[in-house]
Amino acid sequence: MFNVYNYSNKQDLSYLRWCIDEESDLLMVKKIFHKMNDKKNFSTDDILELILKNPDISKINKDVKTNQGYEKSLSQDKLVHRE
């Protein structure tokens, strides 16, 4: 259904959480849109610049554990042995 791809970036931004899985993620996105209110179109570079200038934005969802669904799925998977 979906293709998975790991994007490599020159700068390590893995400490930033850019998804909407939790309520705090949505709060962060709303804050970004509020701060970008004068821009109708903006890019990920614009968002990154905003977050770097306003670190309080990225603190909104900093306590959400990353990959929870993946880890839960792994813990519930059963090993299948080939015969």
Phi and psi restraints in degrees (range 20) as a CNS / XPLOR table:
assign (resid 1 and name C) (resid 2 and name N)
       (resid 2 and name CA) (resid 2 and name C) 1.0 -121.1 20.0 2
assign (resid 2 and name N) (resid 2 and name CA)
       (resid 2 and name C) (resid 3 and name N) 1.0 146.5 20.0 2
assign (resid 2 and name C) (resid 3 and name N)
       (resid 3 and name CA) (resid 3 and name C) 1.0 -93.0 20.0 2
assign (resid 3 and name N) (resid 3 and name CA)
       (resid 3 and name C) (resid 4 and name N) 1.0 137.4 20.0 2
assign (resid 3 and name C) (resid 4 and name N)
       (resid 4 and name CA) (resid 4 and name C) 1.0 -106.3 20.0 2
assign (resid 4 and name N) (resid 4 and name CA)
       (resid 4 and name C) (resid 5 and name N) 1.0 133.7 20.0 2
assign (resid 4 and name C) (resid 5 and name N)
       (resid 5 and name CA) (resid 5 and name C) 1.0 -143.9 20.0 2
assign (resid 5 and name N) (resid 5 and name CA)
       (resid 5 and name C) (resid 6 and name N) 1.0 133.4 20.0 2
assign (resid 5 and name C) (resid 6 and name N)
       (resid 6 and name CA) (resid 6 and name C) 1.0 -93.6 20.0 2
assign (resid 6 and name N) (resid 6 and name CA)
       (resid 6 and name C) (resid 7 and name N) 1.0 119.2 20.0 2
assign (resid 6 and name C) (resid 7 and name N)
       (resid 7 and name CA) (resid 7 and name C) 1.0 -91.2 20.0 2
assign (resid 7 and name N) (resid 7 and name CA)
       (resid 7 and name C) (resid 8 and name N) 1.0 125.6 20.0 2
assign (resid 7 and name C) (resid 8 and name N)
       (resid 8 and name CA) (resid 8 and name C) 1.0 -94.3 20.0 2
assign (resid 8 and name N) (resid 8 and name CA)
       (resid 8 and name C) (resid 9 and name N) 1.0 133.2 20.0 2
assign (resid 8 and name C) (resid 9 and name N)
       (resid 9 and name CA) (resid 9 and name C) 1.0 -119.7 20.0 2
assign (resid 9 and name N) (resid 9 and name CA)
       (resid 9 and name C) (resid 10 and name N) 1.0 150.0 20.0 2
assign (resid 9 and name C) (resid 10 and name N)
       (resid 10 and name CA) (resid 10 and name C) 1.0 -66.0 20.0 2
assign (resid 10 and name N) (resid 10 and name CA)
       (resid 10 and name C) (resid 11 and name N) 1.0 -32.2 20.0 2
assign (resid 10 and name C) (resid 11 and name N)
       (resid 11 and name CA) (resid 11 and name C) 1.0 -106.4 20.0 2
assign (resid 11 and name N) (resid 11 and name CA)
       (resid 11 and name C) (resid 12 and name N) 1.0 134.1 20.0 2
assign (resid 11 and name C) (resid 12 and name N)
       (resid 12 and name CA) (resid 12 and name C) 1.0 -76.0 20.0 2
assign (resid 12 and name N) (resid 12 and name CA)
       (resid 12 and name C) (resid 13 and name N) 1.0 108.5 20.0 2
assign (resid 12 and name C) (resid 13 and name N)
       (resid 13 and name CA) (resid 13 and name C) 1.0 -113.2 20.0 2
assign (resid 13 and name N) (resid 13 and name CA)
       (resid 13 and name C) (resid 14 and name N) 1.0 19.1 20.0 2
assign (resid 13 and name C) (resid 14 and name N)
       (resid 14 and name CA) (resid 14 and name C) 1.0 -64.9 20.0 2
assign (resid 14 and name N) (resid 14 and name CA)
       (resid 14 and name C) (resid 15 and name N) 1.0 -16.8 20.0 2
assign (resid 14 and name C) (resid 15 and name N)
       (resid 15 and name CA) (resid 15 and name C) 1.0 -76.3 20.0 2
assign (resid 15 and name N) (resid 15 and name CA)
       (resid 15 and name C) (resid 16 and name N) 1.0 -10.9 20.0 2
assign (resid 15 and name C) (resid 16 and name N)
       (resid 16 and name CA) (resid 16 and name C) 1.0 -94.3 20.0 2
assign (resid 16 and name N) (resid 16 and name CA)
       (resid 16 and name C) (resid 17 and name N) 1.0 138.9 20.0 2
assign (resid 16 and name C) (resid 17 and name N)
       (resid 17 and name CA) (resid 17 and name C) 1.0 -109.1 20.0 2
assign (resid 17 and name N) (resid 17 and name CA)
       (resid 17 and name C) (resid 18 and name N) 1.0 109.5 20.0 2
assign (resid 17 and name C) (resid 18 and name N)
       (resid 18 and name CA) (resid 18 and name C) 1.0 -117.3 20.0 2
assign (resid 18 and name N) (resid 18 and name CA)
       (resid 18 and name C) (resid 19 and name N) 1.0 71.8 20.0 2
assign (resid 18 and name C) (resid 19 and name N)
       (resid 19 and name CA) (resid 19 and name C) 1.0 -154.0 20.0 2
assign (resid 19 and name N) (resid 19 and name CA)
       (resid 19 and name C) (resid 20 and name N) 1.0 169.9 20.0 2
assign (resid 19 and name C) (resid 20 and name N)
       (resid 20 and name CA) (resid 20 and name C) 1.0 -125.8 20.0 2
assign (resid 20 and name N) (resid 20 and name CA)
       (resid 20 and name C) (resid 21 and name N) 1.0 83.8 20.0 2
assign (resid 20 and name C) (resid 21 and name N)
       (resid 21 and name CA) (resid 21 and name C) 1.0 -112.0 20.0 2
assign (resid 21 and name N) (resid 21 and name CA)
       (resid 21 and name C) (resid 22 and name N) 1.0 -24.0 20.0 2
assign (resid 21 and name C) (resid 22 and name N)
       (resid 22 and name CA) (resid 22 and name C) 1.0 -126.5 20.0 2
assign (resid 22 and name N) (resid 22 and name CA)
       (resid 22 and name C) (resid 23 and name N) 1.0 162.2 20.0 2
assign (resid 22 and name C) (resid 23 and name N)
       (resid 23 and name CA) (resid 23 and name C) 1.0 -59.0 20.0 2
assign (resid 23 and name N) (resid 23 and name CA)
       (resid 23 and name C) (resid 24 and name N) 1.0 -38.5 20.0 2
assign (resid 23 and name C) (resid 24 and name N)
       (resid 24 and name CA) (resid 24 and name C) 1.0 -65.9 20.0 2
assign (resid 24 and name N) (resid 24 and name CA)
       (resid 24 and name C) (resid 25 and name N) 1.0 -30.5 20.0 2
assign (resid 24 and name C) (resid 25 and name N)
       (resid 25 and name CA) (resid 25 and name C) 1.0 -63.2 20.0 2
assign (resid 25 and name N) (resid 25 and name CA)
       (resid 25 and name C) (resid 26 and name N) 1.0 -43.8 20.0 2
assign (resid 25 and name C) (resid 26 and name N)
       (resid 26 and name CA) (resid 26 and name C) 1.0 -64.9 20.0 2
assign (resid 26 and name N) (resid 26 and name CA)
       (resid 26 and name C) (resid 27 and name N) 1.0 -38.6 20.0 2
assign (resid 26 and name C) (resid 27 and name N)
       (resid 27 and name CA) (resid 27 and name C) 1.0 -61.2 20.0 2
assign (resid 27 and name N) (resid 27 and name CA)
       (resid 27 and name C) (resid 28 and name N) 1.0 -39.5 20.0 2
assign (resid 27 and name C) (resid 28 and name N)
       (resid 28 and name CA) (resid 28 and name C) 1.0 -64.8 20.0 2
assign (resid 28 and name N) (resid 28 and name CA)
       (resid 28 and name C) (resid 29 and name N) 1.0 -44.7 20.0 2
assign (resid 28 and name C) (resid 29 and name N)
       (resid 29 and name CA) (resid 29 and name C) 1.0 -62.6 20.0 2
assign (resid 29 and name N) (resid 29 and name CA)
       (resid 29 and name C) (resid 30 and name N) 1.0 -41.7 20.0 2
assign (resid 29 and name C) (resid 30 and name N)
       (resid 30 and name CA) (resid 30 and name C) 1.0 -61.3 20.0 2
assign (resid 30 and name N) (resid 30 and name CA)
       (resid 30 and name C) (resid 31 and name N) 1.0 -39.5 20.0 2
assign (resid 30 and name C) (resid 31 and name N)
       (resid 31 and name CA) (resid 31 and name C) 1.0 -64.4 20.0 2
assign (resid 31 and name N) (resid 31 and name CA)
       (resid 31 and name C) (resid 32 and name N) 1.0 -41.0 20.0 2
assign (resid 31 and name C) (resid 32 and name N)
       (resid 32 and name CA) (resid 32 and name C) 1.0 -62.0 20.0 2
assign (resid 32 and name N) (resid 32 and name CA)
       (resid 32 and name C) (resid 33 and name N) 1.0 -48.0 20.0 2
assign (resid 32 and name C) (resid 33 and name N)
       (resid 33 and name CA) (resid 33 and name C) 1.0 -62.1 20.0 2
assign (resid 33 and name N) (resid 33 and name CA)
       (resid 33 and name C) (resid 34 and name N) 1.0 -38.3 20.0 2
assign (resid 33 and name C) (resid 34 and name N)
       (resid 34 and name CA) (resid 34 and name C) 1.0 -62.4 20.0 2
assign (resid 34 and name N) (resid 34 and name CA)
       (resid 34 and name C) (resid 35 and name N) 1.0 -43.8 20.0 2
assign (resid 34 and name C) (resid 35 and name N)
       (resid 35 and name CA) (resid 35 and name C) 1.0 -70.0 20.0 2
assign (resid 35 and name N) (resid 35 and name CA)
       (resid 35 and name C) (resid 36 and name N) 1.0 -26.7 20.0 2
assign (resid 35 and name C) (resid 36 and name N)
       (resid 36 and name CA) (resid 36 and name C) 1.0 -94.3 20.0 2
assign (resid 36 and name N) (resid 36 and name CA)
       (resid 36 and name C) (resid 37 and name N) 1.0 18.1 20.0 2
assign (resid 36 and name C) (resid 37 and name N)
       (resid 37 and name CA) (resid 37 and name C) 1.0 -56.8 20.0 2
assign (resid 37 and name N) (resid 37 and name CA)
       (resid 37 and name C) (resid 38 and name N) 1.0 -25.6 20.0 2
assign (resid 37 and name C) (resid 38 and name N)
       (resid 38 and name CA) (resid 38 and name C) 1.0 -86.3 20.0 2
assign (resid 38 and name N) (resid 38 and name CA)
       (resid 38 and name C) (resid 39 and name N) 1.0 -7.7 20.0 2
assign (resid 38 and name C) (resid 39 and name N)
       (resid 39 and name CA) (resid 39 and name C) 1.0 -108.1 20.0 2
assign (resid 39 and name N) (resid 39 and name CA)
       (resid 39 and name C) (resid 40 and name N) 1.0 125.1 20.0 2
assign (resid 39 and name C) (resid 40 and name N)
       (resid 40 and name CA) (resid 40 and name C) 1.0 -78.7 20.0 2
assign (resid 40 and name N) (resid 40 and name CA)
       (resid 40 and name C) (resid 41 and name N) 1.0 -34.5 20.0 2
assign (resid 40 and name C) (resid 41 and name N)
       (resid 41 and name CA) (resid 41 and name C) 1.0 -124.7 20.0 2
assign (resid 41 and name N) (resid 41 and name CA)
       (resid 41 and name C) (resid 42 and name N) 1.0 133.4 20.0 2
assign (resid 41 and name C) (resid 42 and name N)
       (resid 42 and name CA) (resid 42 and name C) 1.0 -147.6 20.0 2
assign (resid 42 and name N) (resid 42 and name CA)
       (resid 42 and name C) (resid 43 and name N) 1.0 157.7 20.0 2
assign (resid 42 and name C) (resid 43 and name N)
       (resid 43 and name CA) (resid 43 and name C) 1.0 -107.6 20.0 2
assign (resid 43 and name N) (resid 43 and name CA)
       (resid 43 and name C) (resid 44 and name N) 1.0 174.5 20.0 2
assign (resid 43 and name C) (resid 44 and name N)
       (resid 44 and name CA) (resid 44 and name C) 1.0 -63.7 20.0 2
assign (resid 44 and name N) (resid 44 and name CA)
       (resid 44 and name C) (resid 45 and name N) 1.0 -32.0 20.0 2
assign (resid 44 and name C) (resid 45 and name N)
       (resid 45 and name CA) (resid 45 and name C) 1.0 -63.7 20.0 2
assign (resid 45 and name N) (resid 45 and name CA)
       (resid 45 and name C) (resid 46 and name N) 1.0 -39.2 20.0 2
assign (resid 45 and name C) (resid 46 and name N)
       (resid 46 and name CA) (resid 46 and name C) 1.0 -62.7 20.0 2
assign (resid 46 and name N) (resid 46 and name CA)
       (resid 46 and name C) (resid 47 and name N) 1.0 -42.3 20.0 2
assign (resid 46 and name C) (resid 47 and name N)
       (resid 47 and name CA) (resid 47 and name C) 1.0 -64.9 20.0 2
assign (resid 47 and name N) (resid 47 and name CA)
       (resid 47 and name C) (resid 48 and name N) 1.0 -45.0 20.0 2
assign (resid 47 and name C) (resid 48 and name N)
       (resid 48 and name CA) (resid 48 and name C) 1.0 -59.9 20.0 2
assign (resid 48 and name N) (resid 48 and name CA)
       (resid 48 and name C) (resid 49 and name N) 1.0 -44.7 20.0 2
assign (resid 48 and name C) (resid 49 and name N)
       (resid 49 and name CA) (resid 49 and name C) 1.0 -59.3 20.0 2
assign (resid 49 and name N) (resid 49 and name CA)
       (resid 49 and name C) (resid 50 and name N) 1.0 -43.9 20.0 2
assign (resid 49 and name C) (resid 50 and name N)
       (resid 50 and name CA) (resid 50 and name C) 1.0 -60.7 20.0 2
assign (resid 50 and name N) (resid 50 and name CA)
       (resid 50 and name C) (resid 51 and name N) 1.0 -46.0 20.0 2
assign (resid 50 and name C) (resid 51 and name N)
       (resid 51 and name CA) (resid 51 and name C) 1.0 -66.1 20.0 2
assign (resid 51 and name N) (resid 51 and name CA)
       (resid 51 and name C) (resid 52 and name N) 1.0 -39.4 20.0 2
assign (resid 51 and name C) (resid 52 and name N)
       (resid 52 and name CA) (resid 52 and name C) 1.0 -68.2 20.0 2
assign (resid 52 and name N) (resid 52 and name CA)
       (resid 52 and name C) (resid 53 and name N) 1.0 -32.2 20.0 2
assign (resid 52 and name C) (resid 53 and name N)
       (resid 53 and name CA) (resid 53 and name C) 1.0 -81.4 20.0 2
assign (resid 53 and name N) (resid 53 and name CA)
       (resid 53 and name C) (resid 54 and name N) 1.0 -21.1 20.0 2
assign (resid 53 and name C) (resid 54 and name N)
       (resid 54 and name CA) (resid 54 and name C) 1.0 -130.7 20.0 2
assign (resid 54 and name N) (resid 54 and name CA)
       (resid 54 and name C) (resid 55 and name N) 1.0 73.0 20.0 2
assign (resid 54 and name C) (resid 55 and name N)
       (resid 55 and name CA) (resid 55 and name C) 1.0 -59.6 20.0 2
assign (resid 55 and name N) (resid 55 and name CA)
       (resid 55 and name C) (resid 56 and name N) 1.0 -17.9 20.0 2
assign (resid 55 and name C) (resid 56 and name N)
       (resid 56 and name CA) (resid 56 and name C) 1.0 -62.0 20.0 2
assign (resid 56 and name N) (resid 56 and name CA)
       (resid 56 and name C) (resid 57 and name N) 1.0 -26.5 20.0 2
assign (resid 56 and name C) (resid 57 and name N)
       (resid 57 and name CA) (resid 57 and name C) 1.0 -65.7 20.0 2
assign (resid 57 and name N) (resid 57 and name CA)
       (resid 57 and name C) (resid 58 and name N) 1.0 -47.3 20.0 2
assign (resid 57 and name C) (resid 58 and name N)
       (resid 58 and name CA) (resid 58 and name C) 1.0 -72.0 20.0 2
assign (resid 58 and name N) (resid 58 and name CA)
       (resid 58 and name C) (resid 59 and name N) 1.0 -15.4 20.0 2
assign (resid 58 and name C) (resid 59 and name N)
       (resid 59 and name CA) (resid 59 and name C) 1.0 -75.7 20.0 2
assign (resid 59 and name N) (resid 59 and name CA)
       (resid 59 and name C) (resid 60 and name N) 1.0 -16.5 20.0 2
assign (resid 59 and name C) (resid 60 and name N)
       (resid 60 and name CA) (resid 60 and name C) 1.0 -58.7 20.0 2
assign (resid 60 and name N) (resid 60 and name CA)
       (resid 60 and name C) (resid 61 and name N) 1.0 -40.8 20.0 2
assign (resid 60 and name C) (resid 61 and name N)
       (resid 61 and name CA) (resid 61 and name C) 1.0 -119.8 20.0 2
assign (resid 61 and name N) (resid 61 and name CA)
       (resid 61 and name C) (resid 62 and name N) 1.0 23.7 20.0 2
assign (resid 61 and name C) (resid 62 and name N)
       (resid 62 and name CA) (resid 62 and name C) 1.0 -68.5 20.0 2
assign (resid 62 and name N) (resid 62 and name CA)
       (resid 62 and name C) (resid 63 and name N) 1.0 -20.8 20.0 2
assign (resid 62 and name C) (resid 63 and name N)
       (resid 63 and name CA) (resid 63 and name C) 1.0 -89.8 20.0 2
assign (resid 63 and name N) (resid 63 and name CA)
       (resid 63 and name C) (resid 64 and name N) 1.0 -1.1 20.0 2
assign (resid 63 and name C) (resid 64 and name N)
       (resid 64 and name CA) (resid 64 and name C) 1.0 -78.0 20.0 2
assign (resid 64 and name N) (resid 64 and name CA)
       (resid 64 and name C) (resid 65 and name N) 1.0 126.8 20.0 2
assign (resid 64 and name C) (resid 65 and name N)
       (resid 65 and name CA) (resid 65 and name C) 1.0 -73.1 20.0 2
assign (resid 65 and name N) (resid 65 and name CA)
       (resid 65 and name C) (resid 66 and name N) 1.0 130.8 20.0 2
assign (resid 65 and name C) (resid 66 and name N)
       (resid 66 and name CA) (resid 66 and name C) 1.0 -80.2 20.0 2
assign (resid 66 and name N) (resid 66 and name CA)
       (resid 66 and name C) (resid 67 and name N) 1.0 146.7 20.0 2
assign (resid 66 and name C) (resid 67 and name N)
       (resid 67 and name CA) (resid 67 and name C) 1.0 65.3 20.0 2
assign (resid 67 and name N) (resid 67 and name CA)
       (resid 67 and name C) (resid 68 and name N) 1.0 28.4 20.0 2
assign (resid 67 and name C) (resid 68 and name N)
       (resid 68 and name CA) (resid 68 and name C) 1.0 -60.5 20.0 2
assign (resid 68 and name N) (resid 68 and name CA)
       (resid 68 and name C) (resid 69 and name N) 1.0 -45.0 20.0 2
assign (resid 68 and name C) (resid 69 and name N)
       (resid 69 and name CA) (resid 69 and name C) 1.0 -62.4 20.0 2
assign (resid 69 and name N) (resid 69 and name CA)
       (resid 69 and name C) (resid 70 and name N) 1.0 -41.4 20.0 2
assign (resid 69 and name C) (resid 70 and name N)
       (resid 70 and name CA) (resid 70 and name C) 1.0 -64.0 20.0 2
assign (resid 70 and name N) (resid 70 and name CA)
       (resid 70 and name C) (resid 71 and name N) 1.0 -46.6 20.0 2
assign (resid 70 and name C) (resid 71 and name N)
       (resid 71 and name CA) (resid 71 and name C) 1.0 -64.6 20.0 2
assign (resid 71 and name N) (resid 71 and name CA)
       (resid 71 and name C) (resid 72 and name N) 1.0 -38.9 20.0 2
assign (resid 71 and name C) (resid 72 and name N)
       (resid 72 and name CA) (resid 72 and name C) 1.0 -64.1 20.0 2
assign (resid 72 and name N) (resid 72 and name CA)
       (resid 72 and name C) (resid 73 and name N) 1.0 -43.6 20.0 2
assign (resid 72 and name C) (resid 73 and name N)
       (resid 73 and name CA) (resid 73 and name C) 1.0 -61.1 20.0 2
assign (resid 73 and name N) (resid 73 and name CA)
       (resid 73 and name C) (resid 74 and name N) 1.0 -44.6 20.0 2
assign (resid 73 and name C) (resid 74 and name N)
       (resid 74 and name CA) (resid 74 and name C) 1.0 -61.6 20.0 2
assign (resid 74 and name N) (resid 74 and name CA)
       (resid 74 and name C) (resid 75 and name N) 1.0 -39.8 20.0 2
assign (resid 74 and name C) (resid 75 and name N)
       (resid 75 and name CA) (resid 75 and name C) 1.0 -69.8 20.0 2
assign (resid 75 and name N) (resid 75 and name CA)
       (resid 75 and name C) (resid 76 and name N) 1.0 -24.0 20.0 2
assign (resid 75 and name C) (resid 76 and name N)
       (resid 76 and name CA) (resid 76 and name C) 1.0 -95.3 20.0 2
assign (resid 76 and name N) (resid 76 and name CA)
       (resid 76 and name C) (resid 77 and name N) 1.0 -12.7 20.0 2
assign (resid 76 and name C) (resid 77 and name N)
       (resid 77 and name CA) (resid 77 and name C) 1.0 -67.9 20.0 2
assign (resid 77 and name N) (resid 77 and name CA)
       (resid 77 and name C) (resid 78 and name N) 1.0 146.2 20.0 2
assign (resid 77 and name C) (resid 78 and name N)
       (resid 78 and name CA) (resid 78 and name C) 1.0 -105.8 20.0 2
assign (resid 78 and name N) (resid 78 and name CA)
       (resid 78 and name C) (resid 79 and name N) 1.0 145.0 20.0 2
assign (resid 78 and name C) (resid 79 and name N)
       (resid 79 and name CA) (resid 79 and name C) 1.0 -74.0 20.0 2
assign (resid 79 and name N) (resid 79 and name CA)
       (resid 79 and name C) (resid 80 and name N) 1.0 137.5 20.0 2
assign (resid 79 and name C) (resid 80 and name N)
       (resid 80 and name CA) (resid 80 and name C) 1.0 -113.3 20.0 2
assign (resid 80 and name N) (resid 80 and name CA)
       (resid 80 and name C) (resid 81 and name N) 1.0 124.6 20.0 2
assign (resid 80 and name C) (resid 81 and name N)
       (resid 81 and name CA) (resid 81 and name C) 1.0 -99.1 20.0 2
assign (resid 81 and name N) (resid 81 and name CA)
       (resid 81 and name C) (resid 82 and name N) 1.0 133.0 20.0 2
assign (resid 81 and name C) (resid 82 and name N)
       (resid 82 and name CA) (resid 82 and name C) 1.0 -83.6 20.0 2
assign (resid 82 and name N) (resid 82 and name CA)
       (resid 82 and name C) (resid 83 and name N) 1.0 146.3 20.0 2
